[in-house]
Amino acid sequence: MPVESLFPRLEPLLPSVQKPIQYVGGELNSQLKDWDETTVRWALMYPDAYEVGLPNQGVQILYEILNERDGVLAERTYSVWPDMEAVMREHGIPQFTVDAHRPVAAFDVFGVSFSTELGYTNLLTALDLAGIPLEAADRTGDHPIVIAGGHAAFNPEPIADFVDAAVLGDGEEIALAITEVVREWKAEGEPGGRDGLLLRLAASGGVYVPRFYDVTYLPDGRIQRVAPNRPGVPWRIEKHTVMDLDQWPYPKKPLVPLAETVHERFSVEIFRGCTRGCRFCQAGMITRPVRERSITTIGDMVEQGLKESGFQEVGLLSLSSADHSEIGEVAKGLADRYEGTNTSLSLPSTRVDAFNITLANEFSRGGRRSGLTFAPEGGSERMRKVINKMVSEDDLIRTVTTAYENGWRQVKLYFMCGLPTEEDEDVLAIAGMAKRVIQAGRDATGRKDIRCTVSIGGFVPKPHTPFQWAAQCDHETVDRRLRALKDALRGDKEYGRAIGLRYHDGQPSIVEGLLSRGDRRVGKVIRAVWEDGGRFDGWSEHFSYERWTACAEKALAGEPVDLAWYTVRERDEVEVLPWDHLDAGLDREWLWQDWQDAVDETEVEDCRWTPCYDCGVCPTMGTEIQIGPTGRKLLPLDVV
C-alpha cells in the first residue's frame, strides 16, 4: 500500500514557524521513488537542524548509494526546531521525511548518524514525534529498526535503551549488507519477527544489538563484564573499513540546499583515516588505516560534482588534507583546470608542518587571500609532546612568516583547554605564541593590520583513544584558565587589539564527557533531560548545564555513580570500559602504553612514513595503509 504524503496537512501550517523552507524538500538532486516498487525503505536522519544536517557527507553518501539500488528507497529527515515541534504536536503531524513527506514510522529502517553525542536528546524528540516507542524493548514488528552510526556510535551504550542496533565505522558496504538482510527476512515472511531480524543482523558480527548483551556491575559502580545473552551472538563487534575508496566516488550528485546551510560547497573526501597519532583525536584513531583516493578519482569527482550541483567552492576534506601524498599535484591540477572560472578551492584546517606556500598559492589563485587556520592544539611545547602534536613554536612562526610575506593578513589558531597534565602556564603560553605570530607578521610586512584569532575548545576524553582513561578537567578550572588567558591578551596594549579570542565555557564539555564515556545507566539521564525540555544541546542558546546536572543527580540517585564519576575520575588499566566489547581495531595494550607515553611526554611517529608501531588496526581488521604517489596526472588538462 502506498504511504501518503503528509504535505497537504503540513503546508498550511508552515507560515506559523521560522524558516519554513527547511521542511519543504525538493532540493536539486533529491530523489523520489515509488513506495510500492521498493521492498526495503530507509529513513536517514542527521539529528540536528536542516542547516547543519543537509551538508553532512555521511548521510548524503548513504542516501545516494541506497537510492541507486533497485527495490531500495532512502529519504531524509532532520530535527525540527522547537516551534515546529509544538505545531506538529498540536496538529498530530508525525516526524516526516523532507523528500516525500512520508511518516518516519512507516519505513523499515531508521538510520541515525551521530557525529556528536549532544544530538542524543534530538533522537528522542524524533522517535516520540514519529510515534515510535522511545525504548527499543517496547517496539513491535510495526516499528522501524532504529540503527545508530557515525563517530559517536563507537560508544553507543548511553543510548543502548533507545536504539535497536549500532554500526561502527564506514557505512557504504554495511548499509547495503543490512538492506539485503532486511530484504531476505521480508521475502521469507519475517520469521521470528523483530527479534528474528535483529538476530540475523547481530550474527554477522558487524551489527551491534545492545539488547543481546547483558552488563553486570561491581558494587563500586564499575562494570564487571559485558556478555552476550543468547547463542549465535559474537562477544566482540568489529568496525567496518572500506578499502579502495576509488570504488566509492560518492556523492556523485550532491544535494543543493534550498535554505542557507553551514557549508555552501561541494566537498570531496580526498582520503580517509589519519595516523598522525594525536592522542586526543578520536576521529584519527577510529578511522585508521589511511586510505587515499587517487588524483584522477579526485579530479573526476570534482568535475562531476560541480556539473551536477552548480556550487562555486570545492572543499578537499580529510582529517589532515595537506598530508595526501599527491596534494601538490591535486592542487595544481585543479587550480589549472578552474583558473578563470568562478570556482574556488579550499583546504580545511592545515597542519603547520604540512603547510607550504606553493600549496597555499595554488588554492588562492586570482588574488583570493582568505585567512589561514592552523591547529597547534597545545599552548606550550610540553603540552604538544603530551598530546603528540609534533609542532614547535618556531615551526609555526616560520610558517606564518612565509604566509604574511606572500600576502596573507590573518591567521586563526585553534587550541584546546583542559588537556591531561595541563597547568595554568600551559594555557597562558597561548598568549605568548599569539603575540609572536603578530610580531612575525609585522616584521615580515612592515604593516600594522596583521590579525590573529585564537579559538579555544574544551577538551573531552573520548573512547578508543589513549586519553580514554584520563580524568577530565573540571569546568571551573577550564573557565579560570581561560579568564586568565583573556586578561593576558586584553591587558597588552601593543598586541591586544590585534588578537581576537573565541572560546566556549567548560560546562558543555562536561556534559559531552558524560555522554561520550558513559554506560547504559546514562540513558536514564538523557531521558530525564529530554522530558524536562532538553533539545539541541549542541547549540549554546538551547543548552542548559543546570538541567543536565539536576537530571543527572535525580536519575542516578540510586546508583553508586554520579556526574563527576563519569567525567573527572581517572580510570585504571584493568577497569572494564563501556566500549571494550566494540572493536575499533586498536590494541588496548597499545592505547594504554601510548597513554603512559603521554604522561612521560614521549612522542610517537606517523606510521605512514616510518615502520609500523603495532597499534593493531591493520592485522586486526585485515587492512593496510593505501597511499600514493600514483604518478598519474589530473586529466583532462583542458582549462574549463
Buried (B, 14 or more C-beta within 10 A) or exposed (E): EEBBBBBEBBBEBBEEBEBBEBBBBEBEBBBEBEBEEBBBBBBBBBBBBBBBBBBBBBBBBBBBBBBEBEEBBBBBBBBBBBEBBEBBEEEEBBBBBBBBBBBBBBBBBBBBBBBBBBBBBBBBBBBBBBBBBBEBEEBEEEBBBBBBBBBBBBBBBBBBBBBBBBBBBBBBBBBBBBBEBBBEBEEEEEEEEBBEBBBBBBBBBBBBBBBBBEBEBEEEBBBEEBEBEEEEBBEEBBBBBBBEBBEBBBBBBBBBBBBEBEBEBBBBBBBBBBBBBBBBBBBBBBBBBBBBBBBBBBBBBBBBBBEBBEBBBBBBBBBBBBBBBBBBBBBBBBBBBBEEEEBBBBBBBBBBBBBBBEBBBBBBBEEEBEEBBBBBBBBBBBBBBBBBBBBEBEBBBEBBBBBBBBBBBBBBBBBBBBBBBBEEBBBBBBBBBBBBBBBBBBEBBEEEEBBBBBBBBBBBBBBBBBBBBBBBBBBEBBBBBBEBBBEBBEEBEEBBEBBBBEBBBBBBBBBBBBBBBBBBBBBBBBBBBBEBEBBBBBEEEBBBBEBBBBBBEEBBEEEEBBBBBBBBBEBEEEEBBBBBBBBBBBBBEBBBBBBEBBEEBEBBBBBBEEEEBEBBBBEBBEBEBBBBEBEBBBEEEEEE
